[in-house]
Amino acid sequence: LDARRDTAVALCVCAGVTSSVAVTATLATDPRRDPSAVSSAVVAALTDPGGPLAPRPRAMGVPLDASDIISVAQPVLGVVGIASLTVGSGVSPPSAGDVSIGRTPAARYELLSVGTVTVVTS
């Protein structure tokens, strides 16, 4: 590494950390659909191992926004809307500004992904 970088700038190498954050969502569902089937489909979409919220396609240091979760849950058949959404935190707790915009911050060395999902239908 020293041959390819400015050695006057200190290099810090640290181990990466993966954080699976918990998600709780309250959904408004289509009354013509089975609420438990809609809930199961949303959980499957959010926890899909090949989906956009899985660890593999995400990069280290990228925050997890509520809009990322909404963009996966909203298109599920039978979801009319998302009444409330709560996203857990990773290594460091979110600031008041992060909470106000629905962002879960990630440390530079942290990989955030969706872990456990709890869905409540209304």
N, C-alpha and C positions, 0 to 999 in steps of 0.2 A: 504494500500500500504506500509506503513512503516514497517510492520512485514515481508515483502518479499523483502525488498531492503536495501541497505546500506544508513542509514540516514545521514552519513557524506557527501554524495553527494546531492547537492540541486536538488529538483524536480521542473521542470517547466511544468505546464499544461496550454495549450492554446487552444482556439477554432479552429477547422478545417475550412478551406476555400476551396470552390470549384471554379475552374476557367475553363470556357469554352472558349477555344481559337479559333480564327477565322483562317480559312485555305483558301488560294487562290491557285488554281492550273491551269496551262496551259497544256493542254493535246494534244498530237499528236494522232489522231484517225485514224482508218482503213477507207480508202475512200469508202469502200463498205458498211459501216454502217452509220446510221443516227446520226450525231453529237449530236443532242439534246437528243436522246435516250441514247447515251453513257454518256453524261453529267449527265443526271438524274440518271443513274445507279451508277455512281461514287458518286454522292451526297448521294444516298440511302445507299451505302456501308459504306461511312465514317460516316454517322449519324445514323446507325443502333443501336437502343437502346439495342440490345443484342450482339452487335459486340465488338471487342477488343478495340475500341477507345471510347466506352461509359463509363460513370463514374463507373458503377457497377463492372466490372472486374478489374479496375485499382486500384492501391494502392496509399496511400498518400506518397508524397515526391518523386515519380518516375517521372523523366523528360519525356517529349514527344519529341521523335526524328522524324526527317523527314523520316527516314527509316521505322518507325512504320506506317506512313501515306502511304508511297509508297507501303508497303507490302499489304495494303488493296486495294488501288486504281489500282495498276498495273494489277492484275488478272481479272479485270472487262472486260467482252467481248467487244471488239472494241477499247480498249486502246492499242496503239502501244508504247507509251512512255510518260513520264512526262517531258515537256520542262522546266518548272519552278515551284517552290513550295515556298510559303510564309506562315509561321506559326506565329500567333500572340504570345504575351507573357502573362504570368500569373501575379502573385503578383510582382515579381521582373523582371526587364528587363534582357535579356541575355547579357553575356559578349561577347567580341570580339571572344574569343575562342569558346564559345557556338555557336555563329552565324556561325563560319567557319566550324563547323561539323554538323550544322543543328539541334541543340538541343535547346529545350525550357526548361529551368530549372524549377524545382518545389521546393518551400520551404518545409521544413520538415512537415509542417502542411497543405500543399496544395494538392488538388486533381485536376489534369489536365485531361481534356477530350476535344474532338473536339466539337465545338459549331456550328457556322455558316460556311457554305462551299460555296465558289464561284468557279465555274469551267468555264474556257474559253477553247474552242477547236480551234485548228489551223489546 
